Amino acid sequence: MRKPRDIDAELAVLAERAAALKARRVTQLGELVIASGADALGADILMGALNAAAAEKNDQTRSQWRQRGEAFFRGERKRAVAAGAPHHDPKAGPDSSPDAPG
């Protein structure tokens, strides 16, 4: 004779797994915010930027963002920096901006 399944126990295990996955996703998203430097922005600015990104329908813009994100994850931080935004190296001297002569 077959052993009856404890469906309530199986559902509880699945709920625990779902909660763990959700917690891991939230943690990873927080790590992305910190790694990108966006944690320096106010919550209202970050939320506005994320809302604009989520609502963006232009495939070319999304493709550019995807390329910059892929470059970031490959470790190519200079290419991932927004076009026109100078990359500041805090280890370098005060006159070592990318636009500085020489």
N, C-alpha and C positions, 0 to 999 in steps of 0.2 A: 504494500500500500504506500502511496505517495505521501510525503510529509507536507502538510499544509503550509503555504507561504504566509509569512507575517508581513502583510502589505504595509501596515502602519510603521513597522521598523524600517522597511525599505524606503518608504517616503521620508522618514526622519533622516536617514543617511543621505538621501538625495538632497534634502533641504540643507543639510550641513555642508555638503559639497558645493552647492550653489552659493551659499553664504561665503564660503572660503574663496571661491572664484571671484565673487564680487569684491571682497575685501582686497584680494590680490590686484584686481584691475584698478581699484581706487588708489592703491599704493603706487602702482606703476605709473598711473597718470600724474600723480603728485611728483614722482621722480622725474618725469618728463618736464613738468613745469619748472622744477628746480634746475635741471640740467640745461634747459634753454635760457635760463636767466630771467624767465618771466615772473619768478617769485618776487622780483624787485618791483613789479608793477602793483598798483592797487587792485583789489579784488574787483572793483567796478570796471576798471580799464580792461583787465584780463577777461572778464565776463563779456564785455562788449566786443572785444576782439574775437573771442571764441564764437559768439553768436554770429558775427559777420562771416567768419570762416565757415561755419555750419550752413549758412544761408547762401554762400557763394555758388553760383550755377555756371560760371564761365569755366569751361574745361581747360582753357589755356592757363588761366590763373591757378587753377587747382593743380595742373601739371607742373607749373613752376614751383609751387609750394612742395609738391611731392619730391621733385628733384632736390630742392634745398634740404628737405627732411632726410632723404637718402644720403646726401652728402654729409649731413650732421652725424648720422649713425655710422658712416664709414670713417669718421674722424676728421673730415675735411672741414673744419670749423670756418676757415676763411671763406670758402665758397658758400657755406651755409648762411653767412651773414647777409642781411638784406642789402641789396644793391644800393650803393651810395652811402651806406652807414659805415663810418670808419671803424676798423677793428682796433680796439685799444688793448695793448699788452701791458698789464700793470707792472710786470717785471722790467720793462724797458724804461728808459729815461723819459723825462717830460717832453723832450724835443723829438721823440721817435715816432710821431704819428705817421700814418701812411702818406699823408699829404705834405709832410715836411720835406724840404729840399735836401738832396745829398745823400 
